[in-house]
Amino acid sequence: MDLPISKTLRKKNMHALQRLGEQLVALNPAQLEQLGLAEKLRDAVIEARKLKQNEARRRQMQYIGRLMRGIEAAPIRQKLDSLLGPQKQHQAWLILIERWRERLLQDEAGVGEFADFYPQADLQLLRILVGNAKREALLSQPPKNYRELFRELCKLIPRQ
């Protein structure tokens, strides 16, 4: 005998579908077409992109959530995950690089720690770039070495 689904669980499921709809709205048109959505849902997602007012957009997102209740969301979620997987990995790589750059600029011991993780690094070049980037910040100059430090870290830290 099947037990009825609780109201709390139904609300959680509806909110999950609405969040999935928000992810669909954030996609570019080419990515959206790859998902093969039902025409009514695709049109609602396209319409949500056009809306700028918060209340109108909120209502449209609720409408998208309601439309998604009538379809099987698991295949859409799987396609979306496979579509956004490389993008998430790239973002994580960029965040790692940015954290290392900030660590190198904030602490003198950062270069030594970086060398422990990435022994192939040219420590002299890193120290020069860090020193120049700090000097640029103090003198309010354009961040040429700050950017160059980022590019050097991109070369040293492998993509995940």
C-alpha positions as CSV (number, residue, x, y, z in Angstrom):
1,M,0.0,0.0,0.0
2,D,1.4,3.4,-1.0
3,L,1.4,6.1,1.6
4,P,0.4,9.6,0.5
5,I,3.3,12.0,0.0
6,S,3.5,14.6,2.8
7,K,2.9,18.3,2.1
8,T,6.5,19.1,3.1
9,L,7.9,16.6,0.6
10,R,5.6,17.9,-2.1
11,K,6.8,21.5,-1.4
12,K,10.5,20.3,-1.5
13,N,9.9,18.6,-4.8
14,M,8.2,21.7,-6.2
15,H,11.1,24.0,-5.1
16,A,13.6,21.6,-6.6
17,L,11.8,21.8,-9.9
18,Q,11.7,25.5,-9.7
19,R,15.5,25.7,-9.0
20,L,16.0,23.4,-12.1
21,G,13.9,25.9,-14.0
22,E,16.1,28.7,-12.9
23,Q,19.1,26.8,-14.2
24,L,17.3,26.4,-17.5
25,V,16.7,30.1,-17.7
26,A,20.4,30.8,-17.1
27,L,21.4,28.7,-20.2
28,N,22.2,30.3,-23.5
29,P,19.9,29.5,-26.4
30,A,22.2,26.9,-28.0
31,Q,22.5,25.0,-24.7
32,L,18.7,25.2,-24.2
33,E,18.1,23.7,-27.7
34,Q,20.4,20.7,-26.8
35,L,18.1,19.7,-24.0
36,G,15.2,19.0,-26.2
37,L,12.5,20.5,-23.9
38,A,8.8,20.4,-24.6
39,E,7.7,23.4,-26.7
40,K,5.6,24.9,-23.9
41,L,8.4,24.7,-21.4
42,R,11.0,26.0,-23.8
43,D,8.8,29.0,-24.6
44,A,8.2,29.7,-20.9
45,V,12.0,29.6,-20.3
46,I,12.6,32.0,-23.2
47,E,9.9,34.3,-21.9
48,A,11.5,34.3,-18.4
49,R,14.7,35.6,-19.8
50,K,12.9,38.7,-21.2
51,L,11.4,39.6,-17.9
52,K,13.3,42.2,-15.8
53,Q,10.8,43.0,-13.0
54,N,11.3,40.8,-10.0
55,E,7.7,40.0,-9.3
56,A,6.9,39.2,-13.0
57,R,10.0,37.0,-13.1
58,R,9.1,35.2,-9.9
59,R,5.6,34.4,-11.2
60,Q,7.2,33.1,-14.5
61,M,9.6,30.9,-12.5
62,Q,6.6,29.5,-10.6
63,Y,4.9,28.8,-13.9
64,I,8.0,27.0,-15.2
65,G,8.0,24.9,-12.0
66,R,4.3,24.1,-12.5
67,L,5.0,23.0,-16.1
68,M,7.9,20.9,-15.0
69,R,5.7,19.0,-12.6
70,G,3.9,17.6,-15.6
71,I,7.0,16.2,-17.2
72,E,9.8,13.8,-16.2
73,A,12.5,16.0,-14.8
74,A,15.2,13.4,-14.3
75,P,16.3,13.3,-18.0
76,I,16.5,17.1,-18.1
77,R,18.5,17.1,-14.9
78,Q,21.0,14.5,-16.4
79,K,21.4,16.4,-19.7
80,L,21.9,19.6,-17.8
81,D,24.5,18.1,-15.5
82,S,26.4,16.7,-18.5
83,L,26.1,20.0,-20.3
84,L,27.4,22.1,-17.3
85,G,29.9,19.6,-15.9
86,P,32.9,20.9,-17.9
87,Q,31.9,24.5,-17.1
88,K,31.8,23.7,-13.3
89,Q,35.3,22.1,-13.5
90,H,36.6,25.2,-15.3
91,Q,35.1,27.5,-12.7
92,A,36.7,25.4,-9.9
93,W,40.1,25.6,-11.6
94,L,39.8,29.4,-11.9
95,I,38.8,29.7,-8.3
96,L,41.8,27.6,-7.3
97,I,44.1,29.9,-9.3
98,E,42.6,33.0,-7.8
99,R,43.0,31.7,-4.2
100,W,46.6,30.9,-4.9
101,R,47.2,34.4,-6.3
102,E,45.6,36.0,-3.2
103,R,47.7,33.7,-0.9
104,L,50.9,34.6,-2.7
105,L,50.1,38.3,-2.5
106,Q,49.1,38.2,1.2
107,D,51.9,36.1,2.7
108,E,55.6,35.7,2.1
109,A,55.4,32.0,3.0
110,G,52.9,31.5,0.2
111,V,55.6,31.1,-2.5
112,G,57.2,28.3,-0.4
113,E,53.8,26.6,0.0
114,F,53.1,26.9,-3.7
115,A,56.4,25.3,-4.4
116,D,55.5,22.3,-2.2
117,F,52.4,21.7,-4.3
118,Y,53.9,22.7,-7.7
119,P,57.6,21.9,-7.7
120,Q,58.0,22.7,-11.4
121,A,57.3,26.4,-10.6
122,D,59.9,29.1,-11.3
123,L,60.1,30.6,-7.8
124,Q,62.2,33.5,-8.8
125,L,59.7,34.6,-11.4
126,L,56.8,34.2,-9.0
127,R,58.6,36.3,-6.3
128,I,59.3,39.0,-8.9
129,L,55.7,39.0,-10.1
130,V,54.3,39.1,-6.6
131,G,56.6,42.0,-5.6
132,N,55.8,43.9,-8.7
133,A,52.0,43.3,-8.2
134,K,52.2,44.5,-4.6
135,R,54.1,47.6,-5.8
136,E,51.5,48.3,-8.5
137,A,48.7,48.1,-5.9
138,L,50.6,50.5,-3.6
139,L,51.2,53.0,-6.3
140,S,47.7,52.7,-7.8
141,Q,49.2,51.6,-11.2
142,P,47.4,49.4,-13.8
143,P,47.6,45.8,-12.6
144,K,49.9,44.5,-15.3
145,N,51.9,42.2,-13.1
146,Y,48.8,41.2,-11.2
147,R,47.4,39.8,-14.5
148,E,50.8,38.3,-15.4
149,L,50.9,36.5,-12.1
150,F,47.4,35.0,-13.0
151,R,48.6,33.9,-16.4
152,E,51.7,32.3,-14.9
153,L,49.6,30.4,-12.3
154,C,47.4,29.2,-15.2
155,K,50.4,27.6,-16.8
156,L,51.6,26.0,-13.6
157,I,48.3,24.7,-12.1
158,P,46.9,21.8,-14.2
159,R,43.3,21.9,-15.2
160,Q,41.1,19.6,-13.2
